[in-house]
Amino acid sequence: MTACPDTDFDPDRVAPYWLGDGERGVLLLHGFAGTPPELRRLGERLAGAGFLVHAPLLAGHGTRPQALARTTHRDWIASANAGLDQLLRRCPVVGVAGQSAGGTLALHLAATRPEVRAVVTQAALLGLGDWRIRLLPALHGVVRWHRPGDGVDLYEPAAAQLLLSYRRRPTIAILELDRLARLVRRELPGVVQPTLVLHGGRDGVVDPANADEIVGRIGSAVRALHRFERSGHALSVDVDRDQVAQLATRWLREHVPPALPRG
């Protein structure tokens, strides 16, 4: 199959995946315009620690940018819920982890789905700080596309090759991303599960202050923040990727308990 326009990936490479086995599961949620492989390293580590791992593909992602333009934040929420339901059908005890917008979706699931036992966010956002966001409701029909820089905030710029994402993003979808983030900001007091918040100190996409706000506003008494000062936005592939996966796995092993014996 040939690569899609405005992407550098074959769609077959970005399909949803399952890893591992066991009665404890973890749902992995990729970021805005991204794909499941960006969390593969964490998924493999979790599978090796005895978890069943599921990484779904969010609506509008992994095909063509035009598909993303036809979705809203509610479609991405529906994808996350569907992925969680699939995982729960195979194991009774689950946690959720996500990168960027996937971390924001993980917080939403924690606030709305009591089945979630623990959360790990990586570079999650609660709003987009760029002042131009305020203009998008009026201008997205004129300025239809945004082309981001290629790994400009990464300590290891070559790691951007591991991010199989759209080369251009519809501005109407960026507006939906901001709507998702603001919804989740309001939901934070309802996140009562143990929550680990990870963020890169070099993050030029999502202000690291978002991590402080998450930790300060969630309802959980069990929470921790770790900032990787060398890493950029894509924590899962940048220079500290192994430590990120290690900390996330340790947190989920501690806070997603084994299922109780049946009978």
C-alpha positions in Angstrom: 0.0 0.0 0.0 1.4 3.4 -0.9 1.8 6.2 1.7 -1.1 8.7 2.0 -0.6 12.3 0.9 0.7 14.6 3.6 2.0 11.7 5.6 5.2 9.7 5.7 3.7 6.4 6.8 2.0 3.4 5.3 -1.5 3.1 7.0 -0.7 -0.6 7.7 2.1 0.5 10.0 -0.2 2.7 12.2 -3.0 0.2 12.8 -4.3 -0.4 16.4 -2.4 -3.1 18.3 -2.6 -5.5 21.2 0.4 -6.7 23.2 0.9 -9.1 26.1 -1.6 -11.0 28.2 -2.9 -11.0 31.7 -5.8 -10.0 33.9 -4.5 -6.4 34.2 -4.7 -4.1 31.2 -3.5 -0.7 30.1 -5.1 1.4 27.4 -2.6 3.5 25.4 -3.8 6.7 23.7 -1.8 8.5 21.1 -1.7 12.2 20.5 -3.3 14.7 18.2 -2.5 13.9 14.5 -0.4 11.0 15.8 -0.7 7.2 15.7 -0.4 4.2 18.1 3.3 3.4 17.3 4.4 6.5 19.1 3.7 4.6 22.4 5.0 1.3 21.2 8.1 1.4 23.5 5.9 1.9 26.6 3.5 -0.8 25.3 6.3 -3.4 25.0 7.6 -2.6 28.5 4.1 -3.0 30.0 3.5 -6.3 28.1 6.8 -7.5 29.6 5.6 -6.6 33.0 2.5 -8.8 32.7 -0.1 -6.4 31.3 -2.5 -6.8 28.4 -2.0 -3.6 26.3 -4.3 -2.1 23.8 -3.5 0.9 21.6 -6.5 2.0 19.5 -6.4 4.5 16.6 -8.5 7.6 17.3 -11.2 8.7 14.8 -9.8 10.7 11.8 -6.2 9.6 12.5 -3.8 7.3 10.6 -5.4 7.8 7.2 -5.4 11.3 5.6 -5.5 14.8 7.1 -8.9 15.4 5.4 -10.4 12.7 7.6 -9.2 14.5 10.7 -11.0 17.6 9.5 -14.3 15.7 9.6 -14.0 14.7 13.2 -14.6 16.5 16.5 -13.3 16.1 20.0 -16.4 14.0 20.8 -15.4 11.5 18.1 -12.0 11.2 19.8 -13.6 10.7 23.1 -15.8 8.0 21.6 -12.7 6.2 20.2 -11.1 6.3 23.6 -14.2 4.9 25.2 -14.6 2.2 22.6 -10.9 1.2 23.1 -11.5 1.0 26.9 -14.6 -1.2 26.4 -12.6 -3.5 24.2 -9.9 -3.9 26.8 -12.4 -4.4 29.6 -14.0 -7.3 27.7 -10.6 -9.1 28.0 -9.4 -8.1 31.4 -11.3 -6.8 34.5 -8.7 -4.3 35.9 -7.3 -1.5 33.8 -5.2 1.7 33.8 -4.9 4.3 31.1 -1.9 6.2 29.7 -1.6 8.7 26.9 0.7 11.1 25.1 -0.2 14.8 24.5 -3.9 14.8 23.6 -4.0 11.1 24.5 -3.0 12.1 28.0 -5.8 14.6 28.0 -8.2 11.8 26.9 -6.8 9.6 29.6 -7.8 12.2 32.2 -11.3 12.4 30.7 -11.7 8.6 31.0 -10.5 8.7 34.6 -13.1 11.5 35.4 -16.0 9.7 33.7 -15.2 5.9 33.8 -14.9 4.4 37.3 -13.4 1.3 35.8 -10.1 3.1 35.3 -7.8 2.4 38.3 -4.8 4.6 37.5 -3.6 7.2 35.0 -0.3 8.2 33.4 -0.1 11.4 31.3 2.8 12.4 29.1 2.8 16.1 27.9 -1.0 16.3 28.4 -2.6 19.7 27.7 -5.4 21.7 29.3 -5.6 24.4 26.6 -3.6 25.9 23.8 -1.7 29.0 24.8 -1.3 30.5 21.4 -3.4 33.7 21.1 -4.3 32.8 17.5 -6.6 30.0 18.8 -9.1 32.7 19.7 -9.3 33.6 16.0 -9.9 30.1 14.7 -13.7 30.1 15.0 -13.8 32.9 12.5 -10.7 32.1 10.4 -10.5 28.3 10.1 -12.4 28.5 6.7 -9.7 30.8 5.4 -6.6 29.3 7.0 -7.4 25.7 6.6 -4.1 24.0 7.4 -1.2 24.2 9.8 2.2 22.6 9.1 4.1 22.1 12.4 7.9 22.1 12.7 9.7 18.7 12.4 10.7 17.8 15.9 12.1 21.2 16.6 11.9 20.9 20.4 13.4 17.4 20.7 16.7 16.9 22.3 17.3 14.2 19.7 15.8 15.7 16.5 16.2 12.3 14.7 13.6 10.9 17.1 10.9 12.7 15.0 11.2 9.9 12.5 9.5 7.7 15.0 6.4 9.9 15.1 4.2 8.6 12.3 1.9 11.6 12.1 0.2 14.0 9.6 2.6 16.5 8.1 -0.3 19.0 8.0 -3.2 19.4 10.4 -6.6 21.0 9.7 -7.1 24.2 11.7 -10.7 23.2 12.4 -9.3 20.1 14.2 -6.9 22.3 16.2 -10.0 24.2 17.4 -11.5 20.9 18.5 -8.3 20.0 20.3 -8.6 23.2 22.3 -12.3 22.3 23.1 -11.2 18.9 24.4 -8.5 20.4 26.6 -10.9 23.0 28.1 -13.5 20.3 28.8 -11.0 18.2 30.6 -9.7 21.1 32.6 -13.2 21.4 34.1 -13.3 17.7 34.8 -10.0 17.5 36.7 -11.6 17.5 40.2 -13.3 14.3 39.2 -10.0 12.5 38.6 -9.7 10.6 41.9 -7.4 7.7 40.7 -3.7 7.6 41.3 -2.2 9.9 38.6 1.4 10.2 37.4 2.1 13.4 35.3 5.1 13.4 33.1 6.3 16.4 31.0 9.3 17.5 29.0 11.2 20.6 30.2 12.0 21.5 26.5 8.3 21.1 25.4 7.6 23.8 22.9 4.1 22.5 22.0 2.4 22.2 25.4 3.6 24.6 28.1 5.1 22.6 31.1 2.8 24.7 33.3 0.0 22.4 32.1 1.6 19.6 34.2 1.6 21.7 37.3 -2.0 22.6 36.8 -3.0 19.0 36.4 -1.3 18.0 39.6 -2.8 20.9 41.4 -6.4 20.5 40.3 -7.1 16.7 40.2 -9.1 15.2 43.0 -6.7 12.3 43.7 -4.7 12.3 46.9 -2.2 10.0 45.1 -0.4 12.0 42.5 3.1 12.7 41.3 4.8 15.0 38.8 8.1 14.3 37.1 9.7 16.7 34.6 12.3 15.5 32.2 14.4 18.6 31.6 16.1 17.4 28.4 13.0 16.1 26.6 10.7 17.9 24.2 7.0 17.3 23.6 7.3 13.8 22.3 8.4 12.2 25.6 7.7 8.7 24.3 10.5 8.9 21.7 12.9 11.6 22.9 16.1 11.2 24.8 14.5 10.1 28.1 12.1 7.6 26.5 13.4 4.6 28.4 13.1 6.3 31.8 9.7 7.6 30.8 8.5 4.0 30.1 10.1 2.7 33.2 8.4 5.3 35.5 5.0 4.8 33.8 5.3 1.0 34.1 6.3 1.2 37.7 3.3 3.5 38.5 0.8 1.2 36.7 2.2 -1.9 38.4 1.8 -0.3 41.8 -1.7 1.2 41.3 -3.5 -1.2 38.9 -4.0 -4.2 41.3 -4.3 -7.8 40.2 -7.8 -9.0 39.7 -9.4 -10.7 42.7 -9.8 -14.5 42.3 -13.2 -15.6 41.0 -15.4 -17.8 43.0 
